[in-house]
Amino acid sequence: MAYHHTIHNKTYQFGNLRTLLAKATPFRSGDALAGLAADSYEERVAAQMTLADVPLKTFLQEAIIPYEKDEITRLIIDTHDQSAFAPISHFTVGELRDWLLSDEADPQTLQRLSPGLTPEMVAAVSKLMRNQDLISVAQKCEVVTRFRNTIGLKGHLSVRLQPNHNTDDPKGIAASIIDGLLYGSGDAVIGINPATDSPQTVIRLLQMLDQLRTQFDIPTQSCILCHVTTALEIMHRAPVDLVFQSIGGTERTNSSFGIQLSLLKEAHEAALSLQRGTIGNNVMYFETGQGSALSANAHEGVDQQTCEVRSYAVARQFSPLLVNTVVGFIGPEYLFDGKQIIRAALEDHCCGKLLGLPMGVDICYTNHAEADQDDMDNLLTLLGVAGCNFIMGVPGADDIMLNYQSTSFHDALYVRKVLGLTPAPEFEAWLLRQGILNSKGQLQQVGKMHQLLGYNAGE
């Protein structure tokens, strides 16, 4: 189906829904690299005005990647909840935007609506939103998950403690973990990106993390961010809490990651069978990021933000504990500067929340991007206001293994303090018991946690 719009006696033509979505996207370098971006600001506005008048039902009738060609399209269509969609089925994209910003769209209503929304509907409406709209809508969405603690409650902000080491040295990793715990980080997960995906390394690190967790009775979960096949291989030889995988929004992107939906289903069922969660059974951890489909030459002519939101359909299928967009990690070819990174992060967080996902954001950039830590401070604060479920805690904000800039333990303290946010309830109670926090919620770094300083990675 073709679409068109006339501005100042000039008619802009958009050959199909896929093209219209791409041309309506706020400018970013990745879409320009792919040849998908609007040629001018005026064409972008024409596309946005055209998109605003598209009925939501169109997204159920016109697949942007053919049903026969792509298993994610099939997943989206086959799992769509018509009854949840019914209350808004008469809306256009523009009407959906207006309704989402109204008081009628409260947290309970949005939660009921979530299964009725497709990624393409959500991507489309986000393209019509200003940054403040993305923050306002996301802030109304509450997505709560549980494993050993409760993540995503209003008024709380969790932190993934990310103690990566460029040689996977257990002592270096342990030092970073202790540092993070003493600053109140680690309630989302203690998650290590291993320098090598070898099963032996993954087992050794999992055993170290589990020893620390059990020794100090820490109400959190651990994860080694190895490939899902490695997790499946070692699952009955090591204490696996969460199963991790990077995912994308097209079948070809996931093939480039060495996965398909059937493999994720197998891993999900295997992790559930371990029954390691104490208060919940959300056992998956997914990472995404705008540009991954383009970098794999697997975007199928779809703009990078819509590809990203399609990956959330994959995540949603497996009821994850955590999902985060690693927003600035792939580089300036995809998100050129701080402005584009901030916009993309707010889009990802809002779209994921609307689809019912427990969204976190790795607030980050690479050193060759036109961005700096001030941009990250701005984004961190905006996401805190928007109700982001979790962020990253990296020693000094500088990941020495992955070589990129993220957020530090101190950054997490800052945003919790200025916005009145607290850690996950069970983890906060543990911090109080250990004397890391006092009764006013202030950091002490004294008390029983001095025992941790004697912890010796397996020795």
C-alpha positions in Angstrom: 0.0 0.0 0.0 1.4 3.4 -1.0 1.1 6.5 1.2 1.5 10.2 0.4 1.3 13.7 1.9 1.4 17.2 0.3 3.2 20.1 1.9 3.4 23.5 0.1 2.1 22.0 -3.1 4.8 19.3 -3.1 3.6 15.7 -2.7 5.8 13.2 -0.9 5.3 9.5 -1.8 6.0 6.6 0.5 5.8 3.3 -1.3 4.9 1.1 1.7 4.6 1.1 5.5 8.3 0.1 5.9 9.4 3.1 4.0 7.0 5.4 5.8 8.3 4.3 9.2 11.9 4.9 8.1 11.2 8.3 6.7 9.3 9.4 9.8 12.1 8.5 12.2 14.0 11.4 13.9 17.4 11.6 12.1 20.2 9.2 13.1 23.4 8.3 11.3 22.5 4.6 11.0 19.4 5.2 8.9 21.4 7.6 6.7 24.2 4.9 6.3 21.5 2.4 5.3 19.9 4.8 2.8 16.6 4.8 4.7 16.5 8.3 6.3 14.3 11.1 5.0 16.1 13.3 2.5 15.1 16.5 4.2 13.5 17.8 7.4 10.4 18.6 5.3 10.1 15.0 4.0 10.5 13.7 7.6 7.6 16.0 8.8 5.5 14.8 5.8 6.1 11.2 6.7 5.2 11.9 10.4 2.0 13.6 9.4 1.2 10.7 7.1 2.0 8.1 9.7 -0.2 9.9 12.3 -3.2 9.1 10.0 -2.4 5.4 9.6 -5.0 3.2 11.4 -3.4 0.8 13.9 -5.2 -2.1 12.2 -3.0 -1.5 9.2 0.0 -2.9 11.2 -1.9 -6.2 11.5 -2.5 -6.3 7.7 0.8 -5.0 6.2 3.9 -6.8 7.5 7.1 -4.7 7.1 9.0 -8.0 6.8 7.0 -10.8 5.1 5.4 -13.4 7.3 6.8 -16.2 5.2 10.3 -14.9 5.4 10.8 -14.0 9.0 10.1 -15.9 12.2 9.9 -12.7 14.3 7.1 -11.4 12.1 5.3 -14.8 12.6 5.8 -14.5 16.3 4.4 -10.9 16.4 1.3 -11.8 14.3 0.7 -15.3 15.9 0.8 -14.0 19.5 -1.1 -10.8 19.0 -3.9 -10.5 21.6 -7.0 -9.2 19.8 -9.0 -8.8 23.0 -6.4 -6.6 24.6 -6.2 -4.6 21.3 -9.9 -4.1 21.0 -10.3 -0.9 23.2 -7.9 1.0 20.8 -8.5 -0.9 17.6 -10.2 2.1 16.1 -7.3 4.4 16.7 -4.9 5.9 14.2 -1.2 6.2 15.2 -1.8 9.9 16.1 -4.8 9.1 18.2 -2.8 6.5 20.0 -0.2 9.1 20.9 -2.8 11.5 22.2 -4.5 8.8 24.3 -1.1 7.6 25.7 -0.5 11.1 27.0 -4.0 11.4 28.5 -4.9 10.6 32.1 -7.1 7.8 30.8 -3.9 5.8 30.0 -3.0 5.0 33.6 -0.6 2.2 34.7 -3.2 -0.5 35.0 -4.8 0.3 31.6 -1.4 0.3 29.9 -0.6 -3.1 31.5 -3.8 -4.6 30.2 -3.1 -3.1 26.7 0.4 -4.4 26.4 -0.3 -7.8 24.8 -2.5 -6.0 22.2 0.3 -3.8 20.9 2.7 -4.9 18.2 6.3 -3.6 18.0 5.5 -1.7 14.8 2.5 0.1 16.4 4.8 1.1 19.3 7.7 2.1 17.1 5.3 4.2 15.0 3.8 6.1 17.8 7.2 6.8 19.3 8.2 8.5 16.1 5.5 11.1 16.7 6.7 11.9 20.2 9.0 14.5 21.6 11.4 13.5 24.3 9.1 14.7 27.0 6.3 12.5 25.6 8.6 9.5 25.7 9.4 10.2 29.3 5.8 10.9 30.3 4.5 7.7 28.8 7.3 5.5 30.1 6.9 6.9 33.6 3.3 5.6 33.7 4.4 2.1 32.9 5.3 -0.2 35.8 6.8 -3.6 34.8 7.8 -5.7 37.9 9.9 -8.9 37.7 11.3 -11.2 40.4 14.0 -13.8 40.9 15.6 -13.3 44.3 14.4 -9.8 44.7 11.8 -7.5 43.2 12.8 -5.2 40.3 10.8 -2.4 38.7 8.6 -1.1 41.5 7.8 2.6 41.4 10.2 4.7 43.4 13.0 2.1 43.0 16.1 2.0 40.7 18.2 -1.1 40.4 21.8 -1.4 39.2 23.6 -4.2 37.3 27.0 -4.5 38.9 29.3 -5.0 35.9 32.8 -6.1 37.2 34.3 -7.0 33.8 38.0 -7.8 33.6 40.1 -8.0 30.5 41.7 -11.3 31.5 38.8 -12.7 33.6 41.0 -12.5 36.6 38.9 -13.7 39.6 40.7 -11.4 42.1 40.2 -8.3 39.9 36.5 -9.2 39.4 36.0 -9.8 43.1 37.6 -6.4 43.9 35.1 -4.7 41.6 32.2 -6.6 43.0 33.1 -5.6 46.6 33.5 -2.0 45.4 30.1 -2.1 43.9 28.3 -3.7 46.8 29.8 -1.1 49.2 28.2 1.6 47.0 24.8 -0.1 47.0 25.0 -1.5 43.5 24.2 -5.1 42.4 20.5 -5.5 43.0 19.5 -6.0 39.3 22.2 -8.6 38.8 25.9 -9.1 39.3 26.7 -9.7 35.6 30.1 -10.3 34.0 30.9 -10.1 30.3 33.6 -12.8 30.0 36.7 -12.0 28.0 36.4 -15.6 26.7 33.3 -17.7 26.2 35.0 -20.9 27.2 32.9 -23.2 29.4 35.7 -23.6 31.9 36.0 -19.8 32.4 32.2 -19.4 32.7 32.0 -22.2 35.3 34.8 -20.8 37.4 33.3 -17.3 37.4 29.8 -18.6 38.2 31.1 -20.6 41.1 33.0 -17.6 42.5 29.8 -15.4 42.2 27.7 -18.0 43.9 30.1 -18.5 46.7 30.1 -14.8 47.4 26.3 -14.5 47.2 25.7 -17.4 49.5 28.5 -16.5 52.0 26.9 -13.1 52.6 23.3 -14.1 51.9 22.9 -11.4 49.2 19.4 -11.2 47.8 20.4 -10.9 44.2 21.2 -13.0 41.1 24.3 -13.6 39.1 24.9 -14.0 35.4 27.9 -14.6 33.1 26.9 -13.1 29.8 28.1 -16.0 27.7 26.3 -17.3 24.6 23.1 -19.1 25.3 24.6 -22.4 23.9 27.4 -22.1 26.5 24.9 -21.6 29.3 23.0 -24.7 28.1 26.2 -26.7 28.0 27.3 -25.9 31.5 23.9 -25.5 33.2 24.0 -28.7 35.2 27.7 -28.3 36.1 27.5 -24.7 37.5 25.2 -22.5 39.5 23.3 -20.7 36.6 20.8 -18.1 37.8 20.0 -16.2 34.6 20.5 -17.1 31.0 21.7 -14.3 28.9 21.5 -13.6 25.2 21.9 -10.6 22.8 18.9 -10.5 20.5 17.8 -8.6 17.4 14.6 -7.7 15.6 14.9 -9.8 12.4 15.4 -13.5 11.9 18.6 -12.8 10.0 20.0 -10.7 12.8 19.4 -13.5 15.3 21.0 -16.0 12.9 24.1 -13.8 12.9 24.1 -14.1 16.7 23.8 -17.9 16.3 20.3 -18.2 17.7 16.7 -18.8 16.7 13.5 -18.7 18.7 13.5 -22.5 19.3 17.0 -22.2 20.9 15.8 -19.5 23.3 12.7 -21.6 24.1 15.0 -24.5 25.0 17.2 -22.3 27.2 14.2 -20.7 28.9 12.7 -24.1 29.8 16.0 -25.5 31.0 16.6 -22.4 33.2 13.1 -22.7 34.7 13.8 -26.4 35.5 16.7 -25.4 37.8 14.3 -23.6 40.1 17.0 -21.3 41.6 14.7 -18.3 42.0 13.3 -17.8 45.5 10.5 -15.3 45.0 10.0 -15.5 41.2 10.8 -17.3 38.1 11.9 -14.6 35.6 15.1 -16.4 34.4 16.2 -14.6 31.2 18.4 -11.6 30.6 18.4 -10.0 27.1 20.4 -7.2 25.7 19.6 -5.2 22.5 20.7 -2.1 20.8 19.8 0.1 17.8 22.1 -0.7 14.9 22.7 -4.4 15.5 20.6 -5.4 12.5 22.3 -2.9 10.2 25.8 -3.9 11.4 24.9 -7.6 10.5 23.5 -6.4 7.1 20.2 -8.0 8.2 17.9 -5.1 8.6 15.6 -6.1 5.6 15.2 -2.4 4.7 13.7 -1.6 8.1 14.9 1.5 10.0 17.1 0.7 13.0 14.6 1.9 15.7 11.8 -0.3 14.3 14.2 -3.2 14.2 15.1 -2.6 17.8 11.5 -2.6 18.9 10.8 -5.8 17.0 13.5 -7.4 19.2 11.3 -6.6 22.2 8.8 -9.1 20.8 11.4 -11.8 21.1 12.2 -10.8 24.7 8.5 -10.5 25.7 8.0 -14.1 24.6 10.3 -15.4 27.4 9.2 -13.3 30.4 12.7 -12.0 31.2 13.9 -10.6 34.5 15.9 -7.9 32.7 16.1 -6.4 29.3 18.5 -3.5 28.5 19.4 -1.6 25.4 23.1 -1.0 25.2 22.3 2.3 23.5 25.6 3.9 22.5 27.8 0.8 22.3 27.8 0.0 18.6 29.3 3.4 17.7 28.7 6.7 15.8 28.0 5.0 12.5 24.6 4.2 14.1 24.1 6.9 16.7 26.5 9.8 15.9 26.4 12.0 18.9 25.0 12.6 22.4 21.7 14.0 21.0 21.1 10.9 18.9 22.1 8.6 21.8 19.7 10.4 24.3 16.8 10.2 21.8 17.4 6.5 21.0 17.6 5.6 24.7 14.3 7.4 25.6 12.7 5.7 22.6 13.9 2.2 23.5 12.9 2.6 27.2 9.4 3.9 26.4 8.8 1.3 23.6 10.0 -1.6 25.7 7.9 -0.5 28.7 4.8 -0.2 26.5 5.3 -3.7 25.3 5.5 -4.9 28.9 9.2 -5.4 29.3 11.4 -4.7 32.4 13.6 -2.1 30.6 17.0 -1.0 31.7 19.5 1.1 29.7 23.2 0.9 29.5 23.8 4.6 29.3 27.0 4.5 27.3 29.1 5.7 24.4 32.3 4.7 22.6 35.3 7.0 22.6 35.0 7.8 18.9 31.4 9.1 19.2 30.6 12.8 19.5 29.5 12.4 23.1 30.9 12.8 26.6 30.0 12.1 30.2 27.9 15.3 30.4 25.6 13.7 27.8 25.4 10.6 29.9 24.6 12.6 33.0 21.7 14.2 31.2 20.4 10.9 29.9 20.8 9.2 33.3 18.7 11.9 34.9 16.0 11.7 32.2 15.8 8.0 32.5 15.5 8.2 36.3 12.6 10.5 35.8 11.1 8.1 33.2 11.1 5.2 35.6 13.9 3.1 34.1 14.1 -0.3 35.9 17.9 -0.5 36.1 21.2 1.0 34.9 24.8 -0.2 34.8 27.3 0.2 37.6 30.9 0.0 36.1 34.0 0.8 38.2 34.8 4.4 37.3 32.3 4.2 34.4 35.1 2.9 32.2 34.8 -0.8 31.2 38.3 -2.0 30.8 37.3 -5.2 29.0 34.7 -3.9 26.5 36.5 -0.5 26.1 33.5 1.8 26.3 32.1 4.4 28.7 29.1 3.7 30.8 27.8 4.7 34.3 29.6 4.3 37.6 28.5 3.2 41.1 28.7 6.9 42.0 26.4 7.8 39.1 23.8 5.4 40.5 24.1 7.0 43.9 23.6 10.4 42.4 20.4 9.6 40.5 18.9 7.7 43.5 19.6 10.6 45.8 18.4 13.5 43.6 15.2 11.7 42.6 14.5 10.0 45.9 14.9 6.4 44.5 15.9 3.4 46.4 17.3 -0.1 45.5 15.1 -3.2 45.2 13.3 -3.7 48.6 15.0 -6.9 49.6 18.4 -5.6 48.6 17.9 -2.4 50.4 17.0 -4.3 53.6 20.3 -6.3 53.2 22.3 -3.1 52.8 20.7 -1.8 56.0 21.6 -5.1 57.8 25.1 -5.0 56.6 25.6 -1.3 57.7 26.2 -0.1 54.2 23.2 2.2 54.5 21.9 3.8 57.6 18.3 4.2 58.6 18.0 7.3 56.6 19.1 5.5 53.5 22.5 7.2 53.5 25.7 5.4 52.4 28.0 4.5 55.4 30.5 1.9 54.1 31.1 0.8 57.6 29.7 -2.0 59.8 29.6 -5.7 59.1 30.6 -5.3 55.5 34.2 -4.9 56.5 34.1 -8.7 56.4 33.8 -8.5 52.6 37.2 -6.8 52.4 38.6 -10.1 53.6 36.8 -12.0 50.9 39.4 -13.7 48.7 38.1 -15.0 45.3 38.2 -18.7 46.0 41.2 -18.8 48.3 
